[in-house]
Amino acid sequence: MPIESDPRIVLTLDAGGTNFRFGAMRGGKAIVEGVHLPSNANNLELCLKGIVEGFETVAARCPEPPVAISFAFPGPCDYPAGIIGDLGNLPAFRGGVPLGPMLQEKFGIPVFINNDGDLFVYGEAIAGLLPYINGLLEKAGSPKRFKNLFGITLGTGLGGGIVRDGHLFVGDNSVAAEVWTVRNKLDPGTNAEEGACIRAVRRIYGERTGTPFEETPEPKVIFDIAQGIEPGDAEAAKEAFRSLGEVAGDVMATALTLLDGIGVIGGGVSGAWPAFLPALIDEMNSDLTSPDGTKFRRMPDKTFNLEDPAQLEAFLKGDSREVRVPGSDRTVLYDPLQRTGVGMSRLGTSEAISLGAYAYALQQLG
């Protein structure tokens, strides 16, 4: 049954280190006014009380009883068992707290928990960038279709997720696509998150302008400085986002070399994509050098900026041609242009996470 016509109701939660956002979905759409509560990240008793209160409030607003609870938590945990472990931005859970079993006993319905980056990409694969691009390919008359999606979220941290052939890929330890631990290209002694998140933009801008980190503006202001909208050092602002794009592009190139699909980007910094996406694409299309000095492509396929109209047109067109079958008059269609593309979230990060949580619950329920 298509998600948009499924009558079942699922309670959802987008859990962050500061706030918890509760909701309820039916047919892939929010059906009640959401509830926002503080996370109480350092106090387990208050945190758990808030989670129960949030779900109780949205459940009471539903026209029918929900069939499941499905939500996202930020970071690696034992998600199949519903146990939240050591999270940097929710320290109250250190040592392991069986949140899923607790909620299942409290509400008497199945409970599913996943990583927020995973659910973001799952939502975009179901109703976001992936079907959008495939729809454009169909409209353009191209035989090409994409089934695999890798995504990152650029915000307080660097998150990631993988959907392969329509299925969420979480790995054997629930830590697939934890790309925040990938090596930082520009500073190999650190992880990629330190080069591709909010604090990375602020740090680079501060270093270039001699401003203490605590006095640097937020990325939105730095983006406006780069665009000439706000006063400040425009070149430093541009470099802050260019370097983020290079680090994120290195992560994206590594992941898509393994997965072979297209890439999607969300998160709080994603609104500044005009300042970093070109550098990200350039990194993915960059060259490596063999010991004899020969240059070869970093990735086996060409990367297109799906937000650039000219590049999108070339991506959709491909290089289709008819080739003759040897010994026959018959021809077959052949497109030798191996390609990938990177675009921005078509749903919005929070909306994609909620839809991913909803779809995951329905998939598990059957």
VOBA-1610 file (N, C-alpha, C; in pm, whole numbers, padded with zeros to 5 digits, always signed):
BEGIN
Met+00085-00120+00000Met+00000+00000+00000Met+00088+00125+00000Pro+00063+00221-00090Pro+00142+00345-00090Pro+00129+00418+00043Ile+00238+00480+00085Ile+00238+00550+00213Ile+00129+00656+00219Glu+00110+00728+00109Glu+00015+00839+00110Glu-00130+00796+00130Ser-00159+00668+00111Ser-00296+00619+00132Ser-00307+00526+00253Asp-00199+00512+00329Asp-00202+00424+00446Asp-00277+00493+00560Pro-00379+00430+00617Pro-00460+00496+00720Pro-00402+00490+00860Arg-00294+00417+00879Arg-00240+00399+01013Arg-00171+00526+01064Ile-00180+00547+01195Ile-00120+00664+01260Ile+00003+00620+01338Val+00111+00696+01323Val+00236+00669+01395Val+00280+00797+01466Leu+00315+00783+01593Leu+00370+00897+01668Leu+00518+00911+01636Thr+00564+01035+01620Thr+00703+01058+01583Thr+00769+01158+01679Leu+00901+01158+01676Leu+00980+01249+01759Leu+01111+01277+01689Asp+01147+01403+01679Asp+01279+01445+01634Asp+01353+01496+01757Ala+01446+01414+01806Ala+01512+01443+01933Ala+01646+01513+01910Gly+01661+01630+01966Gly+01787+01703+01961Gly+01842+01724+02100Gly+01962+01776+02108Gly+02023+01797+02238Gly+01957+01906+02319Thr+01881+01995+02253Thr+01816+02105+02322Thr+01665+02089+02331Asn+01604+02047+02221Asn+01458+02035+02216Asn+01413+01902+02159Phe+01295+01858+02202Phe+01228+01742+02147Phe+01103+01790+02073Arg+01086+01745+01947Arg+00971+01784+01867Arg+00886+01661+01839Phe+00766+01657+01896Phe+00677+01543+01884Phe+00570+01571+01778Gly+00524+01464+01712Gly+00419+01479+01614Gly+00349+01346+01590Ala+00255+01347+01497Ala+00183+01225+01457Ala+00157+01234+01307Met+00173+01120+01239Met+00157+01118+01094Met+00058+01010+01051Arg-00012+01040+00944Arg-00098+00943+00875Arg-00085+00972+00725Gly-00069+00867+00648Gly-00054+00887+00505Gly+00066+00972+00467Gly+00168+00970+00552Gly+00288+01048+00524Gly+00276+01195+00554Lys+00168+01237+00619Lys+00145+01378+00650Lys+00121+01397+00799Ala+00165+01511+00852Ala+00136+01543+00991Ala-00013+01568+01007Ile-00072+01514+01112Ile-00217+01524+01130Ile-00257+01598+01256Val-00162+01634+01341Val-00193+01708+01462Val-00092+01820+01480Glu-00127+01915+01562Glu-00031+02019+01598Glu+00081+01957+01679Gly+00205+01987+01642Gly+00318+01927+01710Gly+00340+01983+01850Val+00423+01915+01925Val+00456+01955+02062Val+00607+01970+02072His+00653+02081+02124His+00795+02105+02145His+00822+02113+02295Leu+00916+02033+02343Leu+00952+02033+02485Leu+01103+02037+02499Pro+01154+02095+02607Pro+01299+02093+02629Pro+01347+01951+02653Ser+01469+01921+02612Ser+01519+01784+02623Ser+01565+01748+02764Asn+01602+01849+02844Asn+01660+01820+02977Asn+01772+01718+02962Ala+01867+01751+02876Ala+01969+01656+02833Ala+02055+01601+02944Asn+02065+01671+03057Asn+02152+01627+03167Asn+02077+01563+03283Asn+01945+01553+03273Asn+01864+01500+03382Asn+01775+01389+03327Leu+01812+01264+03355Leu+01741+01151+03296Leu+01594+01146+03339Glu+01566+01171+03466Glu+01428+01165+03513Glu+01340+01266+03440Leu+01387+01392+03430Leu+01309+01494+03362Leu+01300+01467+03212Cys+01408+01414+03153Cys+01410+01383+03011Cys+01306+01276+02978Leu+01305+01167+03053Leu+01209+01059+03029Leu+01066+01105+03054Lys+01048+01184+03158Lys+00915+01238+03186Lys+00865+01323+03069Gly+00955+01404+03012Gly+00918+01487+02899Gly+00883+01405+02776Ile+00957+01296+02753Ile+00929+01211+02637Ile+00791+01148+02649Val+00759+01096+02767Val+00627+01037+02788Val+00518+01143+02773Glu+00540+01258+02832Glu+00441+01367+02824Glu+00418+01410+02680Gly+00526+01420+02602Gly+00513+01461+02463Gly+00431+01362+02382Phe+00460+01235+02397Phe+00384+01133+02323Phe+00239+01125+02370Glu+00218+01139+02500Glu+00080+01138+02551Glu+00000+01254+02493Thr+00062+01370+02482Thr-00009+01488+02433Thr-00049+01472+02287Val+00045+01428+02202Val+00010+01413+02061Val-00085+01295+02039Ala-00072+01189+02120Ala-00165+01076+02106Ala-00308+01119+02138Ala-00322+01205+02237Ala-00457+01253+02274Ala-00518+01338+02164Arg-00437+01397+02080Arg-00488+01481+01971Arg-00523+01402+01845Cys-00485+01274+01842Cys-00509+01192+01722Cys-00655+01149+01713Pro-00710+01141+01591Pro-00848+01098+01573Pro-00868+00950+01603Glu-00762+00870+01594Glu-00766+00727+01623Glu-00638+00688+01697Pro-00640+00576+01767Pro-00519+00535+01840Pro-00404+00506+01743Pro-00284+00546+01780Pro-00167+00517+01696Pro-00132+00369+01700Val-00067+00321+01592Val-00028+00179+01586Val+00117+00160+01627Ala+00194+00269+01635Ala+00336+00256+01669Ala+00393+00392+01706Ile+00509+00387+01767Ile+00591+00504+01792Ile+00721+00484+01716Ser+00764+00586+01642Ser+00886+00575+01564Ser+00956+00710+01566Phe+01084+00711+01601Phe+01151+00840+01613Phe+01302+00830+01598Ala+01364+00947+01596Ala+01508+00958+01573Ala+01580+01004+01698Phe+01700+00950+01716Phe+01790+00997+01819Phe+01925+01029+01755Pro+01995+01128+01806Pro+02117+01175+01739Pro+02243+01102+01785Gly+02281+00997+01716Gly+02406+00932+01749Gly+02393+00782+01752Pro+02507+00712+01761Pro+02505+00565+01760Pro+02453+00506+01890Cys+02359+00413+01874Cys+02301+00341+01988Cys+02270+00199+01942Asp+02216+00118+02031Asp+02166-00014+01992Asp+02020+00003+01952Tyr+02000+00054+01831Tyr+01866+00089+01789Tyr+01770-00030+01778Pro+01813-00146+01724Pro+01719-00259+01719Pro+01664-00298+01855Ala+01748-00284+01959Ala+01703-00317+02095Ala+01635-00200+02163Gly+01640-00082+02102Gly+01577+00036+02162Gly+01654+00092+02280Ile+01785+00065+02286Ile+01867+00111+02400Ile+01950+00232+02358Ile+01930+00342+02429Ile+02006+00464+02404Ile+02129+00462+02494Gly+02245+00484+02434Gly+02370+00475+02510Gly+02436+00609+02529Asp+02566+00613+02508Asp+02646+00732+02539Asp+02639+00833+02423Leu+02557+00934+02440Leu+02542+01039+02341Leu+02603+01167+02394Gly+02682+01234+02309Gly+02749+01355+02353Gly+02653+01467+02388Asn+02543+01480+02311Asn+02452+01592+02336Asn+02332+01555+02423Leu+02324+01428+02466Leu+02221+01386+02561Leu+02288+01300+02667Pro+02371+01359+02752Pro+02453+01282+02846Pro+02372+01208+02952Ala+02245+01242+02970Ala+02164+01174+03071Ala+02152+01024+03043Phe+02173+00983+02918Phe+02155+00843+02881Phe+02282+00760+02894Arg+02388+00820+02944Arg+02515+00747+02953Arg+02499+00621+03038Gly+02561+00514+02988Gly+02552+00385+03056Gly+02447+00295+02996Gly+02357+00351+02915Gly+02256+00269+02848Gly+02120+00275+02916Val+02020+00323+02843Val+01884+00331+02894Val+01791+00266+02793Pro+01718+00160+02831Pro+01626+00092+02737Pro+01500+00174+02714Leu+01513+00281+02638Leu+01403+00373+02615Leu+01291+00307+02535Gly+01327+00230+02433Gly+01224+00164+02353Gly+01136+00071+02435Pro+01195-00023+02508Pro+01114-00110+02593Pro+01029-00034+02695Met+01083+00074+02750Met+01007+00154+02846Met+00882+00212+02781Leu+00897+00268+02662Leu+00783+00328+02594Leu+00684+00222+02546Gln+00736+00107+02509Gln+00646-00001+02464Gln+00559-00049+02579Glu+00618-00058+02699Glu+00539-00097+02816Glu+00437+00012+02852Lys+00478+00138+02837Lys+00392+00249+02875Lys+00273+00263+02781Phe+00296+00249+02650Phe+00191+00277+02552Phe+00129+00152+02490Gly+00193+00037+02508Gly+00136-00088+02458Gly+00138-00103+02307Ile+00228-00034+02239Ile+00241-00044+02094Ile+00389-00055+02058Pro+00421-00106+01938Pro+00562-00120+01900Pro+00634+00015+01896Val+00761+00012+01930Val+00844+00133+01932Val+00969+00109+01847Phe+00996+00201+01755Phe+01112+00191+01667Phe+01196+00317+01681Ile+01328+00298+01700Ile+01420+00412+01714Ile+01531+00396+01611Asn+01569+00507+01549Asn+01678+00506+01451Asn+01760+00633+01465Asn+01872+00636+01397Asn+01955+00754+01391Asn+01888+00862+01306Asp+01903+00988+01345Asp+01836+01095+01272Asp+01889+01111+01130Gly+02020+01092+01110Gly+02074+01100+00975Gly+02018+00991+00885Asp+02002+00870+00939Asp+01944+00761+00861Asp+01802+00793+00818Leu+01722+00842+00912Leu+01582+00870+00881Leu+01567+00988+00787Phe+01658+01085+00796Phe+01656+01197+00701Phe+01670+01145+00558Val+01768+01060+00536Val+01792+01008+00401Val+01677+00917+00357Tyr+01621+00841+00450Tyr+01508+00753+00417Tyr+01389+00836+00370Gly+01363+00945+00439Gly+01253+01032+00398Gly+01277+01092+00260Glu+01401+01135+00233Glu+01434+01193+00102Glu+01428+01087-00008Ala+01455+00962+00027Ala+01447+00855-00072Ala+01303+00821-00107Ile+01214+00840-00011Ile+01073+00805-00033Ile+00997+00916-00105Ala+01015+01039-00062Ala+00933+01147-00116Ala+01011+01276-00138Gly+01143+01270-00139Gly+01224+01390-00152Gly+01307+01390-00278Leu+01438+01408-00264Leu+01525+01429-00379Leu+01526+01310-00474Leu+01527+01187-00423Leu+01539+01069-00511Leu+01422+01059-00609Pro+01297+01057-00562Pro+01187+01053-00660Pro+01178+01179-00745Tyr+01219+01292-00692Tyr+01220+01416-00770Tyr+01312+01403-00891Ile+01434+01354-00869Ile+01530+01339-00978Ile+01484+01231-01076Asn+01434+01120-01024Asn+01386+01015-01114Asn+01268+01063-01197Gly+01184+01147-01139Gly+01074+01205-01215Gly+01123+01295-01327Leu+01227+01374-01301Leu+01285+01459-01405Leu+01350+01376-01514Leu+01415+01266-01477Leu+01476+01178-01576Leu+01369+01117-01667Glu+01260+01075-01607Glu+01150+01018-01686Glu+01092+01122-01782Lys+01072+01242-01732Lys+01017+01350-01814Lys+01111+01384-01929Ala+01242+01373-01906Ala+01341+01403-02009Ala+01358+01290-02109Gly+01289+01178-02087Gly+01300+01065-02178Gly+01424+00981-02157Ser+01488+00997-02042Ser+01609+00921-02013Ser+01573+00784-01956Pro+01646+00679-01996Pro+01623+00547-01937Pro+01688+00533-01799Lys+01767+00631-01760Lys+01842+00623-01634Lys+01750+00641-01514Arg+01766+00559-01411Arg+01696+00575-01285Arg+01793+00545-01172Phe+01772+00611-01058Phe+01857+00591-00942Phe+01778+00524-00830Lys+01841+00428-00763Lys+01778+00353-00654Lys+01849+00370-00521Asn+01969+00430-00525Asn+02050+00441-00404Asn+02076+00587-00369Leu+02070+00617-00239Leu+02085+00755-00194Leu+02173+00760-00069Phe+02272+00848-00073Phe+02353+00879+00045Phe+02329+01024+00081Gly+02319+01053+00208Gly+02295+01190+00249Gly+02373+01229+00371Ile+02396+01360+00384Ile+02461+01415+00503Ile+02376+01528+00558Thr+02387+01550+00686Thr+02325+01665+00751Thr+02437+01750+00810Leu+02434+01878+00777Leu+02535+01973+00823Leu+02470+02065+00925Gly+02505+02048+01051Gly+02446+02128+01156Gly+02539+02137+01274Thr+02487+02110+01394Thr+02572+02105+01512Thr+02683+02003+01493Gly+02652+01896+01423Gly+02749+01794+01389Gly+02735+01757+01242Leu+02798+01646+01205Leu+02791+01593+01069Leu+02728+01455+01075Gly+02607+01442+01022Gly+02537+01314+01022Gly+02534+01255+00883Gly+02493+01128+00875Gly+02487+01061+00745Gly+02386+00948+00745Gly+02350+00904+00626Gly+02257+00793+00613Gly+02265+00732+00474Ile+02225+00606+00464Ile+02230+00532+00338Ile+02097+00462+00315Val+02043+00477+00195Val+01929+00397+00150Val+01973+00323+00025Arg+01964+00191+00028Arg+02005+00108-00086Arg+01885+00034-00141Asp+01852+00064-00265Asp+01742-00003-00334Asp+01613+00003-00252Gly+01587+00119-00194Gly+01463+00141-00120Gly+01466+00098+00025His+01576+00042+00070His+01583-00008+00208His+01686+00072+00288Leu+01649+00107+00410Leu+01740+00176+00500Leu+01850+00081+00542Phe+01975+00126+00529Phe+02090+00044+00564Phe+02150+00096+00694Val+02138+00017+00801Val+02184+00062+00932Val+02311-00008+00979Gly+02347-00121+00915Gly+02469-00191+00953Gly+02449-00290+01066Asp+02551-00368+01094Asp+02543-00473+01196Asp+02549-00419+01338Asn+02603-00300+01356Asn+02612-00240+01489Asn+02534-00110+01499Ser+02445-00087+01404Ser+02364+00036+01399Ser+02451+00161+01384Val+02567+00147+01320Val+02656+00262+01303Val+02696+00283+01158Ala+02617+00231+01064Ala+02646+00259+00923Ala+02631+00409+00896Ala+02716+00460+00810Ala+02712+00601+00766Ala+02740+00701+00878Glu+02810+00659+00984Glu+02852+00754+01087Glu+02974+00830+01035Val+02949+00912+00934Val+03059+00974+00860Val+03126+01087+00937Trp+03074+01125+01051Trp+03141+01228+01130Trp+03280+01181+01173Thr+03304+01049+01171Thr+03435+00995+01211Thr+03530+00980+01093Val+03486+01007+00971Val+03576+01001+00856Val+03686+01104+00873Arg+03804+01074+00820Arg+03918+01165+00835Arg+03892+01298+00765Asn+03932+01406+00831Asn+03917+01541+00778Asn+04026+01566+00674Lys+03985+01588+00549Lys+04084+01606+00442Lys+04180+01721+00469Leu+04129+01831+00522Leu+04211+01950+00542Leu+04293+01947+00671Asp+04259+01855+00760Asp+04332+01841+00886Asp+04326+01694+00925Pro+04410+01610+00860Pro+04397+01465+00873Pro+04406+01409+01014Gly+04454+01488+01108Gly+04459+01440+01246Gly+04326+01451+01318Thr+04227+01514+01253Thr+04095+01530+01314Thr+03990+01462+01225Asn+03867+01459+01274Asn+03759+01396+01199Asn+03688+01498+01111Ala+03613+01446+01014Ala+03548+01532+00915Ala+03448+01629+00977Glu+03384+01590+01087Glu+03287+01678+01150Glu+03350+01813+01187Glu+03477+01811+01226Glu+03543+01935+01265Glu+03567+02029+01146Gly+03545+01979+01025Gly+03556+02064+00908Gly+03425+02088+00837Ala+03317+02026+00887Ala+03189+02034+00815Ala+03072+02040+00913Cys+03064+02150+00986Cys+02954+02170+01079Cys+02948+02319+01114Ile+02859+02355+01202Ile+02843+02496+01240Ile+02972+02552+01298Arg+03033+02480+01391Arg+03153+02535+01456Arg+03270+02545+01358Ala+03271+02460+01255Ala+03378+02469+01155Ala+03370+02601+01080Val+03248+02640+01040Val+03230+02767+00969Val+03273+02883+01059Arg+03229+02879+01184Arg+03264+02987+01277Arg+03415+02990+01303Arg+03476+02873+01316Arg+03619+02869+01348Arg+03703+02925+01234Ile+03673+02884+01111Ile+03750+02934+00996Ile+03733+03084+00981Tyr+03610+03132+00996Tyr+03588+03276+00986Tyr+03665+03350+01096Gly+03662+03295+01217Gly+03733+03357+01327Gly+03883+03359+01305Glu+03938+03248+01253Glu+04083+03242+01227Glu+04124+03343+01120Arg+04040+03358+01019Arg+04073+03450+00908Arg+04058+03596+00947Thr+03976+03622+01047Thr+03952+03762+01086Thr+04015+03798+01219Gly+04078+03700+01286Gly+04137+03727+01416Gly+04034+03748+01525Thr+03917+03685+01506Thr+03808+03699+01603Thr+03804+03578+01695Pro+03798+03594+01827Pro+03783+03479+01916Pro+03658+03400+01880Phe+03668+03269+01894Phe+03558+03182+01851Phe+03426+03222+01916Glu+03427+03251+02044Glu+03303+03283+02114Glu+03239+03413+02065Glu+03315+03493+01991Glu+03262+03618+01938Glu+03226+03611+01790Thr+03251+03496+01728Thr+03219+03484+01585Thr+03069+03468+01567Pro+03014+03522+01458Pro+02870+03510+01435Pro+02830+03369+01392Glu+02700+03345+01390Glu+02647+03216+01346Glu+02660+03205+01194Pro+02655+03082+01141Pro+02672+03062+00996Pro+02577+03144+00910Lys+02453+03167+00955Lys+02359+03246+00875Lys+02415+03386+00852Val+02472+03446+00956Val+02529+03580+00943Val+02655+03575+00856Ile+02737+03471+00875Ile+02858+03458+00794Ile+02821+03440+00647Phe+02714+03367+00620Phe+02667+03352+00482Phe+02624+03487+00425Asp+02552+03564+00505Asp+02509+03697+00459Asp+02629+03788+00434Ile+02735+03772+00515Ile+02857+03849+00492Ile+02920+03808+00358Ala+02922+03677+00333Ala+02977+03626+00207Ala+02899+03677+00087Gln+02768+03697+00105Gln+02683+03745-00004Gln+02681+03897-00016Gly+02750+03965+00077Gly+02752+04110+00074Gly+02630+04175+00134Ile+02551+04098+00205Ile+02429+04150+00267Ile+02458+04214+00402Glu+02550+04154+00478Glu+02590+04204+00609Glu+02734+04256+00601Pro+02770+04353+00684Pro+02909+04401+00686Pro+03000+04296+00749Gly+03122+04290+00703Gly+03218+04195+00756Gly+03320+04161+00649Asp+03406+04063+00679Asp+03511+04021+00587Asp+03454+03918+00490Ala+03417+03962+00372Ala+03351+03873+00275Ala+03441+03759+00231Glu+03571+03787+00212Glu+03663+03682+00167Glu+03680+03575+00273Ala+03686+03615+00399Ala+03696+03518+00508Ala+03569+03434+00516Ala+03456+03498+00496Ala+03328+03427+00500Ala+03318+03326+00386Lys+03362+03366+00267Lys+03359+03275+00152Lys+03451+03155+00176Glu+03567+03181+00236Glu+03661+03072+00263Glu+03606+02976+00368Ala+03534+03028+00466Ala+03475+02942+00569Ala+03382+02840+00506Phe+03301+02882+00410Phe+03208+02790+00344Phe+03277+02706+00237Arg+03376+02764+00169Arg+03449+02685+00068Arg+03518+02566+00133Ser+03583+02588+00248Ser+03652+02479+00315Ser+03554+02374+00365Leu+03437+02419+00413Leu+03333+02322+00451Leu+03295+02237+00331Gly+03277+02302+00215Gly+03241+02228+00094Gly+03346+02127+00055Glu+03474+02162+00069Glu+03581+02069+00033Glu+03582+01947+00124Val+03566+01969+00255Val+03564+01856+00349Val+03441+01769+00326Ala+03324+01833+00312Ala+03202+01756+00290Ala+03206+01684+00155Gly+03268+01746+00055Gly+03281+01681-00075Gly+03369+01558-00069Asp+03472+01563+00013Asp+03558+01447+00032Asp+03481+01332+00096Val+03398+01365+00194Val+03314+01263+00259Val+03214+01206+00159Met+03148+01294+00084Met+03048+01251-00013Met+03111+01163-00121Ala+03230+01201-00168Ala+03297+01123-00272Ala+03332+00983-00221Thr+03382+00974-00099Thr+03416+00843-00042Thr+03294+00754-00032Ala+03184+00810+00020Ala+03063+00730+00039Ala+03001+00688-00094Leu+02993+00781-00189Leu+02928+00748-00316Leu+03014+00661-00405Thr+03145+00660-00383Thr+03229+00564-00453Thr+03193+00422-00411Leu+03157+00405-00286Leu+03118+00273-00236Leu+02973+00239-00269Leu+02884+00337-00259Leu+02741+00310-00275Leu+02697+00316-00421Asp+02746+00413-00497Asp+02706+00435-00635Asp+02558+00474-00643Gly+02530+00599-00608Gly+02394+00651-00616Gly+02403+00802-00632Ile+02309+00875-00573Ile+02317+01020-00571Ile+02321+01068-00426Gly+02354+01196-00408Gly+02372+01250-00274Gly+02273+01361-00244Val+02233+01370-00118Val+02142+01474-00073Val+02199+01538+00053Ile+02172+01667+00071Ile+02226+01741+00185Ile+02114+01812+00258Gly+02115+01804+00391Gly+02021+01877+00475Gly+02093+01931+00597Gly+02017+01972+00697Gly+02077+02024+00820Gly+02073+02175+00825Gly+02106+02228+00942Gly+02093+02371+00967Gly+02180+02460+00880Val+02292+02408+00830Val+02381+02488+00747Val+02343+02479+00599Ser+02252+02388+00565Ser+02225+02360+00424Ser+02166+02479+00349Gly+02104+02573+00422Gly+02050+02690+00355Gly+02156+02777+00292Ala+02282+02757+00331Ala+02393+02834+00274Ala+02457+02760+00157Trp+02383+02670+00093Trp+02442+02586-00012Trp+02505+02665-00127Pro+02454+02783-00164Pro+02523+02854-00273Pro+02669+02885-00242Ala+02704+02892-00113Ala+02840+02926-00073Ala+02932+02805-00062Phe+02875+02683-00047Phe+02963+02568-00031Phe+02943+02457-00134Leu+02828+02452-00201Leu+02802+02340-00292Leu+02897+02338-00412Pro+02933+02451-00473Pro+03030+02444-00583Pro+03162+02381-00542Ala+03213+02416-00422Ala+03339+02357-00376Ala+03322+02208-00349Leu+03207+02168-00299Leu+03179+02026-00275Leu+03183+01948-00406Ile+03118+02002-00510Ile+03117+01935-00640Ile+03257+01930-00700Asp+03331+02041-00687Asp+03468+02044-00738Asp+03554+01936-00674Glu+03538+01917-00545Glu+03615+01813-00475Glu+03581+01675-00528Met+03453+01651-00551Met+03412+01519-00601Met+03462+01495-00743Asn+03479+01602-00820Asn+03528+01590-00958Asn+03679+01608-00969Ser+03747+01614-00856Ser+03891+01639-00858Ser+03968+01515-00904Asp+04096+01533-00926Asp+04183+01425-00974Asp+04275+01375-00863Leu+04316+01251-00878Leu+04424+01193-00798Leu+04543+01170-00891Thr+04660+01146-00832Thr+04781+01131-00912Thr+04849+00998-00878Ser+04881+00922-00982Ser+04951+00795-00962Ser+05100+00821-00940Pro+05176+00722-00893Pro+05320+00743-00869Pro+05398+00792-00990Asp+05352+00758-01113Asp+05424+00804-01232Asp+05376+00941-01280Gly+05289+01005-01200Gly+05242+01138-01234Gly+05115+01143-01315Thr+05060+01027-01350Thr+04938+01023-01428Thr+04818+01069-01345Lys+04736+01154-01402Lys+04616+01201-01336Lys+04499+01108-01368Phe+04416+01084-01269Phe+04293+01008-01292Phe+04186+01058-01198Arg+04060+01032-01231Arg+03948+01088-01158Arg+03940+01034-01015Arg+03907+01122-00924Arg+03886+01082-00784Arg+03774+00980-00775Met+03667+01001-00853Met+03553+00909-00856Met+03541+00851-00996Pro+03489+00730-01007Pro+03473+00671-01140Pro+03367+00739-01225Asp+03272+00808-01162Asp+03166+00875-01236Asp+03177+01027-01219Lys+03113+01099-01308Lys+03115+01244-01304Lys+03006+01294-01211Thr+03038+01398-01133Thr+02941+01453-01038Thr+02882+01583-01093Phe+02750+01594-01082Phe+02679+01713-01128Phe+02614+01784-01009Asn+02614+01916-01016Asn+02545+01998-00918Asn+02398+02004-00958Leu+02313+01936-00885Leu+02172+01927-00922Leu+02095+02054-00894Glu+02159+02152-00829Glu+02095+02281-00805Glu+02134+02384-00912Asp+02225+02348-00999Asp+02267+02436-01107Asp+02188+02398-01233Pro+02107+02488-01288Pro+02020+02452-01401Pro+02095+02391-01519Ala+02211+02447-01554Ala+02285+02395-01669Ala+02340+02255-01640Gln+02393+02235-01519Gln+02444+02102-01485Gln+02331+02001-01472Leu+02218+02044-01417Leu+02102+01953-01407Leu+02057+01909-01545Glu+02053+02002-01640Glu+02012+01968-01777Glu+02107+01865-01838Ala+02237+01883-01817Ala+02335+01788-01870Ala+02322+01652-01802Phe+02294+01654-01671Phe+02275+01530-01595Phe+02155+01453-01649Leu+02046+01523-01675Leu+01924+01457-01723Leu+01942+01406-01866Lys+02013+01482-01949Lys+02032+01444-02088Lys+02120+01321-02101Gly+02227+01315-02022Gly+02321+01205-02032Gly+02388+01203-02168Asp+02419+01082-02215Asp+02485+01067-02345Asp+02424+00947-02418Ser+02290+00942-02416Ser+02220+00826-02473Ser+02241+00816-02623Arg+02257+00694-02669Arg+02273+00665-02812Arg+02228+00523-02839Glu+02200+00494-02962Glu+02165+00358-03000Glu+02288+00288-03057Val+02312+00165-03013Val+02423+00085-03065Val+02367-00043-03124Arg+02429-00086-03230Arg+02380-00203-03302Arg+02427-00332-03235Val+02336-00428-03226Val+02370-00561-03176Val+02448-00634-03284Pro+02568-00682-03253Pro+02648-00751-03356Pro+02572-00866-03422Gly+02581-00872-03553Gly+02515-00977-03628Gly+02365-00962-03638Ser+02314-00842-03611Ser+02170-00821-03610Ser+02140-00680-03660Asp+02015-00660-03705Asp+01970-00526-03741Asp+01914-00451-03620Arg+01907-00518-03508Arg+01847-00460-03388Arg+01946-00365-03320Thr+01894-00259-03261Thr+01976-00166-03183Thr+01924-00160-03040Val+02012-00124-02949Val+01975-00106-02809Val+02023+00032-02764Leu+01954+00086-02664Leu+01990+00218-02611Leu+02106+00205-02513Tyr+02203+00293-02527Tyr+02324+00288-02444Tyr+02358+00429-02398Asp+02378+00444-02268Asp+02420+00572-02212Asp+02551+00550-02138Pro+02664+00583-02199Pro+02794+00556-02137Pro+02835+00656-02031Leu+02753+00760-02008Leu+02791+00862-01909Leu+02759+00812-01769Gln+02863+00761-01702Gln+02847+00722-01562Gln+02844+00848-01478Arg+02738+00869-01405Arg+02722+00998-01338Arg+02654+00984-01203Thr+02682+01083-01120Thr+02612+01101-00994Thr+02580+01249-00982Gly+02500+01283-00885Gly+02466+01422-00862Gly+02441+01446-00716Val+02455+01570-00675Val+02428+01608-00536Val+02331+01725-00536Gly+02225+01712-00457Gly+02126+01817-00446Gly+02083+01838-00302Met+02004+01940-00282Met+01960+01975-00148Met+01827+01906-00115Ser+01797+01896+00014Ser+01674+01835+00061Ser+01553+01899-00007Arg+01461+01815-00052Arg+01338+01866-00110Arg+01224+01868-00008Leu+01243+01812+00109Leu+01138+01807+00211Leu+01164+01901+00327Gly+01290+01935+00351Gly+01328+01999+00477Gly+01375+01890+00572Thr+01478+01918+00649Thr+01541+01813+00729Thr+01446+01751+00829Ser+01379+01832+00909Ser+01290+01778+01012Ser+01174+01700+00950Glu+01119+01752+00840Glu+01009+01684+00772Glu+01054+01550+00715Ala+01174+01546+00659Ala+01226+01421+00605Ala+01248+01317+00715Ile+01299+01362+00830Ile+01320+01270+00943Ile+01186+01211+00989Ser+01085+01296+01001Ser+00953+01248+01046Ser+00895+01149+00946Leu+00905+01181+00817Leu+00853+01089+00715Leu+00931+00958+00716Gly+01063+00967+00733Gly+01143+00846+00741Gly+01105+00760+00860Ala+01079+00823+00973Ala+01037+00749+01093Ala+00902+00681+01069Tyr+00811+00754+01007Tyr+00678+00699+00977Tyr+00688+00579+00883Ala+00764+00596+00774Ala+00776+00490+00676Ala+00847+00367+00734Tyr+00946+00390+00818Tyr+01018+00278+00879Tyr+00925+00195+00965Ala+00841+00262+01043Ala+00746+00189+01129Ala+00651+00105+01044Leu+00597+00162+00937Leu+00504+00087+00853Leu+00574-00031+00787Gln+00698-00009+00745Gln+00773-00118+00683Gln+00797-00232+00781Gln+00827-00198+00907Gln+00849-00301+01007Gln+00720-00373+01046Leu+00610-00299+01045Leu+00482-00360+01081Leu+00427-00448+00968Gly+00468-00417+00844Gly+00421-00496+00730Gly+00294-00440+00670
//
